[in-house]
């Protein structure tokens, strides 16, 4: 019977100590350079945790300084002519709208793109 009473007593002492520390950090003004930021943090943390803080005002997003320009649509590609793809000297893929646009040395290896 002694063990459960001792456990309850120490639990009660611990909870009272927690309440005392909580009240001290929220109500007593501390002017120490190290403890002031701790107290400010604890007050903010406690208000967010318990939902007792004031809600932050909604911030308005300022309009852009210059109007945003919409990108122009890509030029229309005619579907009646096939497009071609080839690899240039540097190994880069290149696209061409007609066989005449491809340099003569790469025309043999150019391939038609499927439509």
C-alpha positions in Angstrom: 0.0 0.0 0.0 2.9 2.3 0.6 4.3 2.1 -3.0 1.1 3.3 -4.7 0.7 6.2 -2.3 4.4 7.2 -2.8 3.9 7.1 -6.6 0.8 9.3 -6.3 2.6 11.7 -4.0 5.6 12.1 -6.4 3.3 12.4 -9.4 1.4 15.2 -7.7 4.6 17.0 -6.7 5.9 16.7 -10.3 2.6 18.1 -11.7 2.6 21.0 -9.2 6.2 21.7 -10.2 5.2 21.7 -13.9 2.3 24.1 -13.3 4.5 26.4 -11.3 7.2 26.5 -14.0 4.4 27.1 -16.6 3.0 30.0 -14.7 6.4 31.5 -14.0 7.3 31.4 -17.7 4.0 32.9 -18.8 3.3 35.6 -16.1 6.6 36.7 -14.6 8.7 39.2 -16.6 12.3 38.0 -16.8 15.0 40.5 -17.7 17.9 38.1 -17.9 19.6 38.1 -21.4 19.4 34.3 -21.7 16.0 33.7 -20.2 14.1 36.4 -22.1 14.3 34.6 -25.5 13.4 31.3 -23.7 10.4 32.9 -22.1 9.3 34.4 -25.4 9.7 31.1 -27.2 7.7 29.3 -24.5 4.9 31.7 -24.6 4.6 31.4 -28.4 4.9 27.6 -28.2 2.3 27.4 -25.5 -0.2 29.6 -27.4 0.2 27.6 -30.5 0.0 24.3 -28.6 -3.2 25.2 -26.8 -4.7 27.3 -29.6 -4.9 30.4 -27.4 -2.8 32.7 -29.5 -4.3 35.3 -31.8 -4.6 34.2 -35.4 -2.1 35.8 -37.7 -3.6 38.4 -40.0 -3.9 37.3 -43.6 -1.1 38.8 -45.6 -1.9 40.2 -49.0 0.3 39.3 -51.9 1.3 42.5 -53.7 0.6 42.6 -57.4 3.7 42.1 -59.6 5.7 45.1 -60.6 5.3 44.3 -64.3 2.4 42.6 -65.9 3.1 38.9 -66.5 3.3 38.2 -70.2 1.8 34.9 -71.4 4.1 32.9 -73.6 3.1 33.0 -77.2 2.0 29.7 -78.6 4.5 27.8 -80.8 4.1 28.3 -84.5 1.7 26.0 -86.1 3.4 23.1 -87.8 1.8 21.9 -91.0 0.8 18.3 -90.7 1.0 17.6 -94.4 4.8 17.7 -94.5 6.8 15.2 -92.5 9.4 16.4 -90.0 12.9 15.0 -89.8 15.3 14.2 -87.0 19.1 13.8 -87.4 22.3 13.8 -85.3 24.9 16.6 -86.0 28.7 16.4 -85.7 28.5 17.1 -81.9 26.1 14.2 -81.3 23.1 16.5 -80.6 19.7 15.7 -81.9 18.4 18.2 -84.4 14.9 18.6 -85.8 14.0 20.0 -89.3 10.7 20.7 -91.0 12.0 19.6 -94.4 14.8 17.6 -95.9 16.2 20.7 -97.5 16.9 22.2 -94.0 19.2 19.3 -93.2 22.9 19.8 -94.2 23.8 17.5 -97.1 26.2 15.4 -95.1 23.5 14.4 -92.6 20.6 13.8 -95.1 21.5 10.1 -95.5 21.0 9.4 -91.8 18.0 11.6 -91.2 14.8 9.9 -90.2 11.2 10.9 -90.7 9.2 11.5 -87.5 6.0 9.6 -87.1 2.9 11.7 -87.3 
